[in-house]
Amino acid sequence: MAPLSRKLVLAFLCLLLSFVCFSNAQLSANFYGTSCRNLQTIVSNVMRQAVNREARLGASILRLFFHDCFVNGCDASILLDDTTTFTGEKNANPNRNSARGYEVLDTIKTQVEAACPNVVSCADILALAAREGTVLLGGPTWAVPLGRRDARTASQSAANTQIPGPTSSLSTLISMFSAKGLNARDMTALSGSHTIGQARCTTFRNRIYNDTNIDSQFATTRRATCPASGGDANLAPLDIQTPNQFDNDYYQNLVVRRGLLHSDQELFNGGSQDALVRSYSTNDAAFRSDFAAAMVKMGNISPLTGTNGEIRRNCRAIN
């Protein structure tokens, strides 16, 4: 290769590498440090009001963040409404009749736009709201990397295929999380989000009537409000002990076969995650530390940065 050609190639590679590094470094906890100083205060205040009104909203918004990040990255695509020419993710199977908390994010966005117009993305608002909801229910805190931008599109088909379901096996869970860059430990820690929130009867009916790795008294209790047919929307707490308190009781439930969803109990069913579940069940500090680290890792899934995407003025619609 001629010296000039070699230099051009090397220059191109250096430029490419610097671009990659720059792209990966776009997210920063201080991204809005000068452009929107009151952002975290606004998010915290609105979330506190919402959770005080209904504790379940903390879990609902945490779930929205998870379902957003698993579909083409953390880009607020889940917040887009359907239109006559656009099909979003809100009516995908994992979200239809269960994803909720959108109005809380609308309130946050309205207040943020009043304070800092056209600066803060809906994707970052959702990431911060998920953290605040967790903290308000007694969970750990973490520094949220910021600087995401909002998607101009969504994918109902991806939402239907890339979000793990309540009947997933352990191997399926590990595989689906791995596809997003999350390992088995991350998956087991993030599943601990089921220490808060509720699930609909339709998502756990088969478990309480047909699974054998379930405590019989627990199954009987759940059957009282989840009949073999009908009552699909009837709710039950994912954590029977402390449904509105973020703690390690979820793992304690799994050890005694009281996981509500089939996918929950798969984490403790003679498989590779048994030891970790048992560890979390007796070591709340280890669970909290791993959960916080896994949330940051999940929040880094394929963010739009730089000039990609946009800063939506309304989280429900592209500009």
VEXDREN-2710 file (C-alpha; in Angstrom, 1 decimal):
% VEXDREN-2710
k/r/px/py/pz
1/MET/0.0/0.0/0.0
2/ALA/1.4/3.4/-0.9
3/PRO/2.3/5.7/2.0
4/LEU/-0.4/8.3/1.1
5/SER/-3.1/5.6/0.9
6/ARG/-1.9/4.1/4.2
7/LYS/-2.1/7.5/5.9
8/LEU/-5.6/8.0/4.5
9/VAL/-6.8/4.6/5.8
10/LEU/-5.2/5.3/9.2
11/ALA/-6.8/8.7/9.3
12/PHE/-10.2/7.3/8.4
13/LEU/-9.8/4.6/11.1
14/CYS/-8.9/7.1/13.7
15/LEU/-11.9/9.3/12.8
16/LEU/-14.2/6.2/12.9
17/LEU/-12.9/5.1/16.3
18/SER/-13.2/8.6/17.7
19/PHE/-16.8/8.8/16.4
20/VAL/-17.6/5.5/18.1
21/CYS/-16.1/6.6/21.4
22/PHE/-17.8/9.9/21.2
23/SER/-21.2/8.2/20.5
24/ASN/-20.8/5.9/23.4
25/ALA/-19.8/8.9/25.6
26/GLN/-22.9/10.9/24.8
27/LEU/-24.8/9.8/27.9
28/SER/-23.8/11.7/31.0
29/ALA/-25.6/12.2/34.4
30/ASN/-24.8/15.9/34.0
31/PHE/-26.0/16.3/30.4
32/TYR/-28.6/18.9/31.3
33/GLY/-26.5/20.5/34.1
34/THR/-26.6/23.9/32.4
35/SER/-29.5/23.6/29.9
36/CYS/-32.2/22.4/32.4
37/ARG/-31.0/22.8/36.0
38/ASN/-34.4/22.0/37.5
39/LEU/-35.1/18.8/35.5
40/GLN/-34.5/16.3/38.3
41/THR/-36.5/18.4/40.8
42/ILE/-39.5/18.6/38.4
43/VAL/-39.4/14.8/37.8
44/SER/-39.1/14.1/41.5
45/ASN/-41.9/16.4/42.5
46/VAL/-44.4/15.0/39.9
47/MET/-43.5/11.4/40.6
48/ARG/-43.9/12.0/44.4
49/GLN/-47.4/13.4/43.8
50/ALA/-48.3/10.5/41.5
51/VAL/-47.0/7.7/43.8
52/ASN/-48.6/9.3/46.8
53/ARG/-51.9/9.2/44.9
54/GLU/-51.4/5.6/43.7
55/ALA/-48.3/3.6/44.8
56/ARG/-48.7/1.3/41.8
57/LEU/-47.7/4.0/39.4
58/GLY/-44.1/3.7/40.6
59/ALA/-44.1/0.1/39.3
60/SER/-46.0/1.0/36.2
61/ILE/-43.5/3.6/35.0
62/LEU/-40.6/1.3/35.8
63/ARG/-42.3/-1.3/33.6
64/LEU/-42.7/1.3/30.8
65/PHE/-39.0/2.0/30.8
66/PHE/-38.2/-1.7/30.6
67/HIS/-40.7/-2.2/27.7
68/ASP/-39.3/0.9/26.0
69/CYS/-35.6/-0.2/26.2
70/PHE/-36.3/-3.7/24.9
71/VAL/-37.8/-2.4/21.7
72/ASN/-35.1/-0.7/19.5
73/GLY/-33.5/0.8/22.6
74/CYS/-34.4/3.4/25.2
75/ASP/-35.9/6.0/22.8
76/ALA/-39.4/6.7/24.2
77/SER/-41.0/4.8/21.2
78/ILE/-43.5/3.2/23.6
79/LEU/-45.0/6.7/24.4
80/LEU/-46.1/7.3/20.8
81/ASP/-49.9/7.1/20.2
82/ASP/-51.3/5.4/17.2
83/THR/-52.6/7.6/14.4
84/THR/-54.4/6.9/11.1
85/THR/-51.1/6.5/9.4
86/PHE/-48.9/5.2/12.3
87/THR/-49.0/2.1/14.4
88/GLY/-47.2/2.4/17.7
89/GLU/-46.3/0.0/20.5
90/LYS/-49.0/0.8/23.0
91/ASN/-51.3/-1.9/21.6
92/ALA/-48.7/-4.6/21.2
93/ASN/-49.6/-7.7/23.2
94/PRO/-47.2/-7.0/26.1
95/ASN/-48.6/-3.4/26.5
96/ARG/-52.3/-3.6/25.6
97/ASN/-54.6/-3.1/28.6
98/SER/-51.6/-3.2/31.0
99/ALA/-49.0/-0.5/30.1
100/ARG/-50.0/2.6/32.1
101/GLY/-48.6/5.8/33.6
102/TYR/-48.5/7.8/30.4
103/GLU/-50.4/10.7/31.9
104/VAL/-47.8/11.1/34.6
105/LEU/-45.1/11.4/31.9
106/ASP/-47.3/14.0/30.1
107/THR/-47.4/16.1/33.2
108/ILE/-43.6/15.9/33.7
109/LYS/-43.1/16.8/30.0
110/THR/-45.4/19.8/30.2
111/GLN/-43.6/21.2/33.3
112/VAL/-40.2/20.5/31.8
113/GLU/-41.1/22.2/28.5
114/ALA/-42.3/25.3/30.5
115/ALA/-38.9/25.4/32.2
116/CYS/-36.6/24.3/29.4
117/PRO/-38.3/24.4/26.0
118/ASN/-37.1/21.9/23.3
119/VAL/-34.2/20.6/25.5
120/VAL/-35.1/17.4/27.3
121/SER/-36.1/14.2/25.6
122/CYS/-39.1/12.1/26.5
123/ALA/-36.6/9.1/26.6
124/ASP/-34.6/10.8/29.4
125/ILE/-37.8/11.8/31.3
126/LEU/-38.9/8.2/31.3
127/ALA/-35.5/7.0/32.5
128/LEU/-35.5/9.6/35.4
129/ALA/-39.2/8.8/36.2
130/ALA/-38.4/5.1/36.5
131/ARG/-35.6/5.8/38.9
132/GLU/-37.7/8.2/41.0
133/GLY/-40.6/5.7/41.2
134/THR/-38.2/3.0/42.4
135/VAL/-36.8/5.3/45.1
136/LEU/-40.2/6.5/46.3
137/LEU/-41.2/2.9/47.0
138/GLY/-38.1/2.3/49.0
139/GLY/-35.7/1.1/46.3
140/PRO/-32.1/2.0/45.6
141/THR/-31.0/5.1/43.7
142/TRP/-28.5/5.5/40.9
143/ALA/-27.1/8.2/38.7
144/VAL/-29.1/8.1/35.5
145/PRO/-27.0/8.7/32.4
146/LEU/-28.8/11.3/30.2
147/GLY/-28.6/12.6/26.7
148/ARG/-30.9/10.2/24.8
149/ARG/-33.0/11.5/22.0
150/ASP/-36.5/10.5/21.0
151/ALA/-37.4/8.1/18.2
152/ARG/-39.4/9.2/15.2
153/THR/-40.9/5.8/14.8
154/ALA/-42.0/2.7/16.8
155/SER/-42.4/-1.0/16.1
156/GLN/-45.4/-3.0/17.2
157/SER/-44.0/-6.1/15.7
158/ALA/-40.7/-5.8/17.7
159/ALA/-42.7/-5.1/20.9
160/ASN/-44.6/-8.3/20.2
161/THR/-41.5/-10.4/19.8
162/GLN/-38.7/-8.8/21.9
163/ILE/-40.3/-8.3/25.3
164/PRO/-40.1/-11.4/27.5
165/GLY/-43.5/-12.8/28.4
166/PRO/-45.0/-14.1/31.7
167/THR/-44.9/-17.7/30.5
168/SER/-41.2/-17.6/29.4
169/SER/-38.9/-20.4/30.3
170/LEU/-35.5/-19.7/32.0
171/SER/-33.6/-20.4/28.8
172/THR/-35.9/-18.0/26.9
173/LEU/-35.4/-15.3/29.5
174/ILE/-31.6/-15.6/29.5
175/SER/-31.6/-15.6/25.7
176/MET/-33.9/-12.5/25.3
177/PHE/-31.9/-10.5/27.8
178/SER/-28.6/-11.6/26.3
179/ALA/-29.9/-10.2/22.9
180/LYS/-30.0/-6.8/24.6
181/GLY/-26.5/-7.1/26.1
182/LEU/-27.7/-8.1/29.5
183/ASN/-26.4/-11.2/31.2
184/ALA/-28.2/-13.8/33.4
185/ARG/-27.2/-12.0/36.6
186/ASP/-28.6/-8.7/35.2
187/MET/-31.8/-10.6/34.2
188/THR/-32.3/-12.0/37.7
189/ALA/-31.6/-8.7/39.3
190/LEU/-34.0/-6.8/37.0
191/SER/-36.7/-9.4/37.6
192/GLY/-36.6/-8.1/41.2
193/SER/-38.6/-5.2/40.0
194/HIS/-41.5/-7.6/40.5
195/THR/-41.2/-6.8/44.2
196/ILE/-43.6/-4.0/43.4
197/GLY/-46.7/-3.8/41.1
198/GLN/-49.5/-6.0/40.1
199/ALA/-50.4/-8.4/37.3
200/ARG/-53.6/-9.3/35.6
201/CYS/-55.2/-12.7/36.1
202/THR/-54.8/-13.6/32.4
203/THR/-51.0/-13.5/32.9
204/PHE/-50.8/-16.0/35.8
205/ARG/-54.0/-18.1/35.4
206/ASN/-52.2/-21.0/33.8
207/ARG/-49.6/-21.0/36.6
208/ILE/-52.0/-21.1/39.5
209/TYR/-54.1/-23.8/37.9
210/ASN/-51.6/-26.0/36.1
211/ASP/-48.0/-25.5/37.3
212/THR/-46.8/-28.0/39.9
213/ASN/-43.9/-26.0/41.3
214/ILE/-46.2/-23.8/43.3
215/ASP/-47.1/-23.6/47.0
216/SER/-50.6/-25.0/47.2
217/GLN/-51.9/-22.4/49.7
218/PHE/-50.6/-19.6/47.6
219/ALA/-52.3/-21.1/44.5
220/THR/-55.6/-21.3/46.5
221/THR/-55.3/-17.7/47.6
222/ARG/-54.8/-16.5/44.0
223/ARG/-57.6/-18.6/42.6
224/ALA/-60.0/-16.8/44.8
225/THR/-59.8/-13.7/42.6
226/CYS/-58.6/-15.3/39.4
227/PRO/-61.2/-17.9/38.2
228/ALA/-60.4/-20.6/35.7
229/SER/-62.4/-18.5/33.1
230/GLY/-63.4/-14.9/33.2
231/GLY/-61.9/-12.1/35.3
232/ASP/-59.0/-11.6/33.0
233/ALA/-58.4/-8.1/34.3
234/ASN/-58.5/-9.0/38.0
235/LEU/-55.3/-7.9/39.7
236/ALA/-53.0/-9.6/42.1
237/PRO/-49.7/-8.3/43.7
238/LEU/-46.5/-9.6/42.2
239/ASP/-45.1/-9.7/45.7
240/ILE/-47.7/-11.1/48.1
241/GLN/-45.8/-9.9/51.2
242/THR/-45.1/-6.2/50.5
243/PRO/-46.6/-5.2/47.1
244/ASN/-45.8/-1.5/47.5
245/GLN/-42.4/-1.8/49.1
246/PHE/-39.2/-2.3/47.1
247/ASP/-37.3/-5.0/48.9
248/ASN/-36.0/-8.5/48.5
249/ASP/-39.2/-10.3/49.5
250/TYR/-39.7/-11.2/45.8
251/TYR/-36.8/-13.6/46.0
252/GLN/-38.0/-14.9/49.4
253/ASN/-41.3/-15.7/47.6
254/LEU/-39.5/-17.6/44.9
255/VAL/-37.6/-19.8/47.4
256/VAL/-40.9/-21.0/48.9
257/ARG/-42.5/-21.4/45.4
258/ARG/-44.7/-18.3/45.7
259/GLY/-43.7/-16.6/42.4
260/LEU/-46.9/-15.2/40.8
261/LEU/-45.8/-15.5/37.1
262/HIS/-44.5/-18.7/35.6
263/SER/-41.5/-16.6/34.4
264/ASP/-40.8/-15.5/38.0
265/GLN/-40.7/-19.1/39.4
266/GLU/-38.4/-20.1/36.5
267/LEU/-35.6/-18.2/38.3
268/PHE/-35.8/-20.7/41.1
269/ASN/-36.7/-24.1/39.7
270/GLY/-33.6/-26.2/39.8
271/GLY/-31.8/-24.1/37.2
272/SER/-28.7/-21.8/36.9
273/GLN/-30.2/-18.9/38.8
274/ASP/-31.2/-20.8/42.0
275/ALA/-28.0/-19.8/43.9
276/LEU/-28.3/-16.1/43.0
277/VAL/-32.0/-16.0/43.9
278/ARG/-31.2/-17.6/47.3
279/SER/-28.4/-15.1/47.8
280/TYR/-30.7/-12.1/47.0
281/SER/-33.4/-13.6/49.3
282/THR/-31.0/-13.2/52.3
283/ASN/-28.9/-10.3/51.2
284/ASP/-31.0/-7.2/50.3
285/ALA/-27.9/-5.0/49.9
286/ALA/-26.5/-7.2/47.2
287/PHE/-29.8/-7.2/45.4
288/ARG/-30.1/-3.4/45.5
289/SER/-26.6/-2.9/44.3
290/ASP/-27.0/-5.3/41.4
291/PHE/-30.4/-3.9/40.5
292/ALA/-29.1/-0.4/40.3
293/ALA/-26.1/-1.4/38.2
294/ALA/-28.4/-3.4/35.8
295/MET/-30.8/-0.5/35.5
296/VAL/-27.9/1.7/34.2
297/LYS/-26.8/-1.0/31.9
298/MET/-30.4/-1.5/30.5
299/GLY/-30.7/2.3/30.1
300/ASN/-27.7/2.2/27.8
301/ILE/-29.4/-0.1/25.3
302/SER/-29.0/1.6/21.8
303/PRO/-29.8/5.2/22.7
304/LEU/-30.3/7.8/20.0
305/THR/-27.7/10.5/20.5
306/GLY/-26.2/13.5/18.7
307/THR/-28.3/14.4/15.8
308/ASN/-30.2/11.2/15.6
309/GLY/-33.9/11.2/16.5
310/GLU/-35.4/14.4/17.9
311/ILE/-36.5/16.2/21.1
312/ARG/-40.3/15.7/21.0
313/ARG/-42.4/18.6/22.2
314/ASN/-45.2/16.1/23.0
315/CYS/-44.2/12.6/24.1
316/ARG/-47.2/11.1/22.4
317/ALA/-46.4/12.3/18.9
318/ILE/-43.4/13.1/16.7
319/ASN/-42.8/16.8/16.0
END
